[in-house]
Amino acid sequence: MKKTTLFLALTLSAGLLFAQKKTTTAATVKFDAATPSDALPVAENKTVIAALDTKTGTVAFEAQVKGFTFGNAMMQDHFNSPKWFDSEKNPTASFNGKITNLDKVKFDKDGTYAVAIEGELTLKGISKPLNGKATLVVKGSAIHAASDFTIKLADYDVSNAGGKVADEPKITVSADFK
């Protein structure tokens, strides 16, 4: 009887712990550095790993740099080159942060919640603080998270290719946690 009670207690504890941390391996990051003169520098990565802890508000994303796909193979080569994101030397891009107004989100109630996020974005081996806004949509036990923001390429030692790409590309992140 004691073994059964202990087993049930451990199983329940593990279930509650797991329910607080949501993960997915199918998040998406879009990179849009298009300019009026060049629409090609737009890429998408659909194999991003993401995590959200509903208890602490911690948020994390990690993307393989080579996972970004462009419609133009030459742009893909430039993106992965040492002047840009140097994917051989720096294979991942990541964000680690926290929802700063977690008390505004009711994970047990369906709804759309505007949240503030702060953390560090690491690209090309360089970490910079990033503050932004995100939207969380709670529906049942599923959570959809979405955010968009801009970065300055110069902050990450990335060349702007002689003005052919935007100095401040738009980054869009989305994830579905089940």
Contacts in CASP RR format, 6 or more apart in sequence:
PFRMAT RR
TARGET T0000
AUTHOR 0000-0000-0000
METHOD contacts of the structure
MODEL  1
MKKTTLFLALTLSAGLLFAQKKTTTAATVKFDAATPSDALPVAENKTVIA
ALDTKTGTVAFEAQVKGFTFGNAMMQDHFNSPKWFDSEKNPTASFNGKIT
NLDKVKFDKDGTYAVAIEGELTLKGISKPLNGKATLVVKGSAIHAASDFT
IKLADYDVSNAGGKVADEPKITVSADFK
19 54 0 8 1.000
19 141 0 8 1.000
20 53 0 8 1.000
20 54 0 8 1.000
20 55 0 8 1.000
20 56 0 8 1.000
21 51 0 8 1.000
21 52 0 8 1.000
21 53 0 8 1.000
21 54 0 8 1.000
21 55 0 8 1.000
22 51 0 8 1.000
22 52 0 8 1.000
22 53 0 8 1.000
22 54 0 8 1.000
22 143 0 8 1.000
22 177 0 8 1.000
22 178 0 8 1.000
23 49 0 8 1.000
23 50 0 8 1.000
23 51 0 8 1.000
23 52 0 8 1.000
23 177 0 8 1.000
24 49 0 8 1.000
24 50 0 8 1.000
24 51 0 8 1.000
24 175 0 8 1.000
24 176 0 8 1.000
24 177 0 8 1.000
24 178 0 8 1.000
25 47 0 8 1.000
25 48 0 8 1.000
25 49 0 8 1.000
26 46 0 8 1.000
26 47 0 8 1.000
26 48 0 8 1.000
26 175 0 8 1.000
26 176 0 8 1.000
27 48 0 8 1.000
27 49 0 8 1.000
27 50 0 8 1.000
27 61 0 8 1.000
27 173 0 8 1.000
27 174 0 8 1.000
27 175 0 8 1.000
27 176 0 8 1.000
28 44 0 8 1.000
28 45 0 8 1.000
28 46 0 8 1.000
28 48 0 8 1.000
28 172 0 8 1.000
28 173 0 8 1.000
28 174 0 8 1.000
28 175 0 8 1.000
29 44 0 8 1.000
29 45 0 8 1.000
29 48 0 8 1.000
29 61 0 8 1.000
29 63 0 8 1.000
29 68 0 8 1.000
29 93 0 8 1.000
29 171 0 8 1.000
29 172 0 8 1.000
29 173 0 8 1.000
30 42 0 8 1.000
30 43 0 8 1.000
30 44 0 8 1.000
30 45 0 8 1.000
30 170 0 8 1.000
30 171 0 8 1.000
30 172 0 8 1.000
30 173 0 8 1.000
31 41 0 8 1.000
31 42 0 8 1.000
31 43 0 8 1.000
31 44 0 8 1.000
31 45 0 8 1.000
31 68 0 8 1.000
31 169 0 8 1.000
31 171 0 8 1.000
32 41 0 8 1.000
32 42 0 8 1.000
32 166 0 8 1.000
32 169 0 8 1.000
32 170 0 8 1.000
32 171 0 8 1.000
32 172 0 8 1.000
33 41 0 8 1.000
33 42 0 8 1.000
33 153 0 8 1.000
33 165 0 8 1.000
33 166 0 8 1.000
33 169 0 8 1.000
34 40 0 8 1.000
34 41 0 8 1.000
34 42 0 8 1.000
34 165 0 8 1.000
34 166 0 8 1.000
35 41 0 8 1.000
35 163 0 8 1.000
35 164 0 8 1.000
35 165 0 8 1.000
35 166 0 8 1.000
37 164 0 8 1.000
38 164 0 8 1.000
38 165 0 8 1.000
40 70 0 8 1.000
40 71 0 8 1.000
40 72 0 8 1.000
40 75 0 8 1.000
41 70 0 8 1.000
41 75 0 8 1.000
41 79 0 8 1.000
41 164 0 8 1.000
41 165 0 8 1.000
41 166 0 8 1.000
41 169 0 8 1.000
42 70 0 8 1.000
42 71 0 8 1.000
43 68 0 8 1.000
43 69 0 8 1.000
43 70 0 8 1.000
43 71 0 8 1.000
43 75 0 8 1.000
43 76 0 8 1.000
43 79 0 8 1.000
44 68 0 8 1.000
44 69 0 8 1.000
45 63 0 8 1.000
45 64 0 8 1.000
45 67 0 8 1.000
45 68 0 8 1.000
45 69 0 8 1.000
47 63 0 8 1.000
47 64 0 8 1.000
47 67 0 8 1.000
48 61 0 8 1.000
48 62 0 8 1.000
48 63 0 8 1.000
48 173 0 8 1.000
48 175 0 8 1.000
49 61 0 8 1.000
49 62 0 8 1.000
49 63 0 8 1.000
50 59 0 8 1.000
50 60 0 8 1.000
50 61 0 8 1.000
50 62 0 8 1.000
50 145 0 8 1.000
50 175 0 8 1.000
50 177 0 8 1.000
51 58 0 8 1.000
51 59 0 8 1.000
51 60 0 8 1.000
52 58 0 8 1.000
52 59 0 8 1.000
52 143 0 8 1.000
52 145 0 8 1.000
52 175 0 8 1.000
52 177 0 8 1.000
53 59 0 8 1.000
54 105 0 8 1.000
54 107 0 8 1.000
54 143 0 8 1.000
56 98 0 8 1.000
56 102 0 8 1.000
57 98 0 8 1.000
57 99 0 8 1.000
57 102 0 8 1.000
58 96 0 8 1.000
58 97 0 8 1.000
58 98 0 8 1.000
59 95 0 8 1.000
59 96 0 8 1.000
59 97 0 8 1.000
59 98 0 8 1.000
59 99 0 8 1.000
59 117 0 8 1.000
59 145 0 8 1.000
60 94 0 8 1.000
60 95 0 8 1.000
60 96 0 8 1.000
60 97 0 8 1.000
61 94 0 8 1.000
61 95 0 8 1.000
61 173 0 8 1.000
61 175 0 8 1.000
62 92 0 8 1.000
62 93 0 8 1.000
62 94 0 8 1.000
62 95 0 8 1.000
63 92 0 8 1.000
63 93 0 8 1.000
63 94 0 8 1.000
64 87 0 8 1.000
64 91 0 8 1.000
64 92 0 8 1.000
65 79 0 8 1.000
65 80 0 8 1.000
65 85 0 8 1.000
65 87 0 8 1.000
65 90 0 8 1.000
65 91 0 8 1.000
65 92 0 8 1.000
65 93 0 8 1.000
66 80 0 8 1.000
66 87 0 8 1.000
66 91 0 8 1.000
68 76 0 8 1.000
68 79 0 8 1.000
69 76 0 8 1.000
70 76 0 8 1.000
70 79 0 8 1.000
78 84 0 8 1.000
78 161 0 8 1.000
79 85 0 8 1.000
79 87 0 8 1.000
80 86 0 8 1.000
80 87 0 8 1.000
80 88 0 8 1.000
82 88 0 8 1.000
82 89 0 8 1.000
83 158 0 8 1.000
83 159 0 8 1.000
83 161 0 8 1.000
84 158 0 8 1.000
84 159 0 8 1.000
85 93 0 8 1.000
85 123 0 8 1.000
85 124 0 8 1.000
85 158 0 8 1.000
86 124 0 8 1.000
90 123 0 8 1.000
90 124 0 8 1.000
90 125 0 8 1.000
92 122 0 8 1.000
93 121 0 8 1.000
93 122 0 8 1.000
93 123 0 8 1.000
94 121 0 8 1.000
94 122 0 8 1.000
95 119 0 8 1.000
95 120 0 8 1.000
95 121 0 8 1.000
95 122 0 8 1.000
95 130 0 8 1.000
95 173 0 8 1.000
96 119 0 8 1.000
96 120 0 8 1.000
96 122 0 8 1.000
97 117 0 8 1.000
97 118 0 8 1.000
97 119 0 8 1.000
97 120 0 8 1.000
98 117 0 8 1.000
98 118 0 8 1.000
98 119 0 8 1.000
99 105 0 8 1.000
99 115 0 8 1.000
99 116 0 8 1.000
99 117 0 8 1.000
99 134 0 8 1.000
100 115 0 8 1.000
100 116 0 8 1.000
100 117 0 8 1.000
100 118 0 8 1.000
101 115 0 8 1.000
101 116 0 8 1.000
102 115 0 8 1.000
104 113 0 8 1.000
104 114 0 8 1.000
104 115 0 8 1.000
105 113 0 8 1.000
105 115 0 8 1.000
105 136 0 8 1.000
105 138 0 8 1.000
106 113 0 8 1.000
106 138 0 8 1.000
107 138 0 8 1.000
107 143 0 8 1.000
109 138 0 8 1.000
110 138 0 8 1.000
110 139 0 8 1.000
110 140 0 8 1.000
111 137 0 8 1.000
111 138 0 8 1.000
111 139 0 8 1.000
112 135 0 8 1.000
112 136 0 8 1.000
112 137 0 8 1.000
112 138 0 8 1.000
113 135 0 8 1.000
113 136 0 8 1.000
113 137 0 8 1.000
113 138 0 8 1.000
114 133 0 8 1.000
114 134 0 8 1.000
114 135 0 8 1.000
115 133 0 8 1.000
115 134 0 8 1.000
115 135 0 8 1.000
115 136 0 8 1.000
116 131 0 8 1.000
116 132 0 8 1.000
116 133 0 8 1.000
116 134 0 8 1.000
117 130 0 8 1.000
117 131 0 8 1.000
117 132 0 8 1.000
117 133 0 8 1.000
117 134 0 8 1.000
117 147 0 8 1.000
118 129 0 8 1.000
118 130 0 8 1.000
118 131 0 8 1.000
118 132 0 8 1.000
119 129 0 8 1.000
119 130 0 8 1.000
119 131 0 8 1.000
120 127 0 8 1.000
120 128 0 8 1.000
120 129 0 8 1.000
120 130 0 8 1.000
121 127 0 8 1.000
121 128 0 8 1.000
121 129 0 8 1.000
121 130 0 8 1.000
121 151 0 8 1.000
122 128 0 8 1.000
123 151 0 8 1.000
123 156 0 8 1.000
123 158 0 8 1.000
124 156 0 8 1.000
124 157 0 8 1.000
124 158 0 8 1.000
125 156 0 8 1.000
126 155 0 8 1.000
126 156 0 8 1.000
126 157 0 8 1.000
128 151 0 8 1.000
128 155 0 8 1.000
128 156 0 8 1.000
130 149 0 8 1.000
130 151 0 8 1.000
132 147 0 8 1.000
132 149 0 8 1.000
133 147 0 8 1.000
134 145 0 8 1.000
134 146 0 8 1.000
134 147 0 8 1.000
135 145 0 8 1.000
135 146 0 8 1.000
135 147 0 8 1.000
136 143 0 8 1.000
136 144 0 8 1.000
136 145 0 8 1.000
137 143 0 8 1.000
137 144 0 8 1.000
137 145 0 8 1.000
137 146 0 8 1.000
141 178 0 8 1.000
142 176 0 8 1.000
142 177 0 8 1.000
142 178 0 8 1.000
143 176 0 8 1.000
143 177 0 8 1.000
144 174 0 8 1.000
144 175 0 8 1.000
144 176 0 8 1.000
144 177 0 8 1.000
145 173 0 8 1.000
145 174 0 8 1.000
145 175 0 8 1.000
145 177 0 8 1.000
146 172 0 8 1.000
146 173 0 8 1.000
146 174 0 8 1.000
146 175 0 8 1.000
147 172 0 8 1.000
147 173 0 8 1.000
147 174 0 8 1.000
148 170 0 8 1.000
148 171 0 8 1.000
148 172 0 8 1.000
148 173 0 8 1.000
149 170 0 8 1.000
149 171 0 8 1.000
150 168 0 8 1.000
150 169 0 8 1.000
150 170 0 8 1.000
150 171 0 8 1.000
151 168 0 8 1.000
151 169 0 8 1.000
151 171 0 8 1.000
152 167 0 8 1.000
152 168 0 8 1.000
153 159 0 8 1.000
153 160 0 8 1.000
153 165 0 8 1.000
153 167 0 8 1.000
153 168 0 8 1.000
153 169 0 8 1.000
154 160 0 8 1.000
154 167 0 8 1.000
160 166 0 8 1.000
160 167 0 8 1.000
END
